[in-house]
Amino acid sequence: MTHFSGPPDRERTFRTLYAAVYPDLLRFVQRRTPADRAEDIVADTFLVVWRRLDDLPRSDGDARAWIFGISRNIALNNRRGEQRRESLGLRLVDALDVTASCEDIDLATSRMDLARSWRLLSEVHQEALGLAVFEELTGPQAAAVLGISPLAFRLRLTRARRALRLLLDHLPASSGTPQPVSGRTPTS
């Protein structure tokens, strides 16, 4: 590996660093994250490295470990974000304040349909609905959280509600009796 701390030329230092570390870093990330996320995490890592190039450790081994640490932190942050989104979906189902027994098949089916529809919503739509419903923020407050205008948030929330309604309306109709997958009636 080439020594990273030599010339004061930031761009050349970064290019040398990138060429030397990229293959190992990609393999490191691929072993720890879903394959479809690995390249994004590596790209995010090098963005942080570029921004913090002045903090680059002097020795090659320390620099490599520092970069792997940045990558690990990004992967952990992504995983926590995914867990929060999944948790929000589960909270949506639990937010239905119903005192009826879970034996009520219609209620159970509605809850499952809502949970499935929530998972199919885009992240943007989930975020808008979550801020309005779970966090109980006003339009201007939610807009401030997202860094957009109140009008833009109202539009985003309207689209999110419409998307959720469409998903709920287009789910396959469920019946209380499970149908066999093969289309044949089960035999005893």
C-alpha positions in Angstrom: 0.0 0.0 0.0 1.2 3.5 -0.8 1.9 6.0 2.0 -1.1 8.4 2.2 0.2 11.3 4.2 3.0 12.5 1.8 2.1 15.3 -0.6 -0.1 18.2 0.5 -2.1 17.9 -2.7 -5.5 16.8 -1.4 -6.9 15.4 -4.6 -3.8 13.3 -5.4 -3.8 12.0 -1.8 -7.4 11.1 -2.0 -7.0 9.4 -5.4 -4.1 7.3 -4.1 -6.0 6.4 -0.9 -9.1 5.5 -2.9 -7.2 3.2 -5.3 -5.4 1.5 -2.4 -8.3 1.0 -0.1 -11.4 0.6 -2.3 -11.2 -3.1 -3.1 -10.6 -4.2 0.5 -13.2 -1.8 1.8 -15.8 -3.1 -0.6 -15.2 -6.7 0.5 -15.3 -5.6 4.1 -18.7 -3.9 3.7 -20.1 -6.8 1.5 -19.4 -9.2 4.4 -21.4 -7.1 6.8 -24.3 -5.6 4.8 -26.8 -6.7 2.1 -25.1 -6.8 -1.3 -27.4 -4.1 -2.8 -26.2 -1.6 -0.1 -22.5 -2.2 -0.1 -21.4 0.1 -2.9 -23.6 2.9 -1.5 -22.0 2.5 1.9 -18.5 2.6 0.4 -19.4 5.7 -1.6 -20.7 7.4 1.6 -17.5 6.3 3.4 -15.3 8.0 0.8 -17.4 11.1 0.9 -16.7 11.3 4.7 -13.0 10.6 4.0 -12.8 13.4 1.5 -14.4 15.8 4.0 -12.2 14.7 6.8 -9.0 14.2 4.8 -7.1 16.4 7.2 -7.8 13.9 10.0 -6.2 11.1 8.1 -3.8 9.2 10.3 -0.2 9.2 9.2 0.6 5.5 9.0 -0.9 3.3 6.2 -2.3 0.8 8.6 -3.9 3.4 10.9 -5.4 5.2 7.8 -6.9 1.9 6.5 -8.4 1.1 10.0 -9.7 4.7 10.3 -11.5 4.3 6.9 -12.9 0.9 7.9 -14.2 2.4 11.1 -16.0 5.2 9.2 -17.5 2.5 6.9 -18.6 0.5 9.9 -20.3 3.5 11.5 -22.1 4.3 8.3 -23.3 0.7 8.0 -24.6 0.7 11.6 -26.4 4.0 11.0 -28.1 2.6 7.9 -29.1 -0.5 9.8 -30.5 1.6 12.7 -32.5 3.6 10.1 -33.9 0.5 8.6 -34.9 -0.8 12.0 -36.6 2.5 12.8 -38.6 2.3 9.6 -39.6 -1.3 10.3 -40.5 -0.3 13.9 -42.6 2.6 12.7 -44.5 0.2 10.4 -45.2 -2.1 13.4 -46.2 0.9 15.5 -48.7 1.9 12.8 -50.4 -1.4 13.1 -50.3 -1.2 16.9 -51.7 2.4 16.8 -55.1 1.1 15.9 -56.6 1.5 19.3 -58.9 -1.4 19.2 -60.2 -3.3 22.2 -61.7 -6.2 20.2 -60.2 -9.6 20.5 -57.5 -10.7 18.0 -59.9 -13.5 17.1 -61.9 -11.1 15.1 -60.7 -12.1 11.6 -61.8 -8.9 10.0 -59.8 -6.8 12.4 -56.7 -9.1 12.1 -57.0 -8.9 8.3 -57.3 -5.1 8.3 -54.2 -4.8 10.5 -52.2 -7.1 8.2 -53.4 -5.1 5.2 -52.4 -1.9 6.8 -48.9 -3.2 7.8 -48.4 -4.6 4.3 -49.4 -1.3 2.7 -47.2 0.6 5.0 -44.2 -1.5 3.9 -45.0 -0.8 0.3 -45.1 3.0 0.8 -42.0 5.0 -0.3 -39.7 6.2 2.5 -40.8 9.8 1.7 -44.5 8.9 2.2 -43.8 7.0 5.4 -41.9 9.9 6.8 -44.7 12.4 6.0 -47.4 10.2 7.5 -45.2 9.4 10.5 -44.6 13.0 11.3 -48.3 13.9 11.0 -49.8 10.8 12.7 -47.2 9.5 15.2 -45.3 12.6 16.1 -48.5 14.7 15.9 -46.7 17.6 14.4 -48.5 20.4 12.6 -47.8 21.1 9.0 -45.4 23.9 9.6 -43.6 21.9 12.4 -43.2 18.9 10.1 -42.1 21.1 7.3 -39.4 22.6 9.6 -38.2 19.0 10.5 -37.9 18.2 6.8 -36.4 21.5 5.8 -39.2 22.3 3.3 -42.0 24.8 3.1 -45.4 24.2 4.8 -47.0 24.1 1.4 -44.6 21.5 0.2 -45.2 19.4 3.3 -49.0 19.6 2.8 -48.6 18.4 -0.7 -46.3 15.6 0.4 -48.7 14.5 3.1 -51.7 14.6 0.7 -49.7 12.4 -1.8 -48.7 10.0 1.0 -52.3 9.7 2.2 -53.5 9.1 -1.4 -50.7 6.5 -1.9 -51.7 4.6 1.3 -55.4 4.7 0.3 -54.5 3.3 -3.2 -52.5 0.5 -1.7 -55.2 -0.4 0.7 -57.8 -0.3 -2.0 -55.7 -2.5 -4.4 -54.7 -5.3 -2.0 -56.2 -8.6 -2.9 -59.5 -9.2 -1.2 -59.0 -11.5 1.8 -61.6 -14.0 3.0 -61.8 -15.7 6.3 -61.2 -19.1 4.8 -57.7 -19.7 3.5 -57.6 -21.0 -0.1 -55.2 -23.7 -1.2 -52.3 -22.6 -3.2 -52.7 -25.2 -5.9 -56.4 -24.3 -6.6 -57.5 -27.8 -5.6 -59.7 -28.4 -2.6 -57.8 -30.0 0.3 -58.6 -33.7 1.0 -58.9 -35.2 4.4 
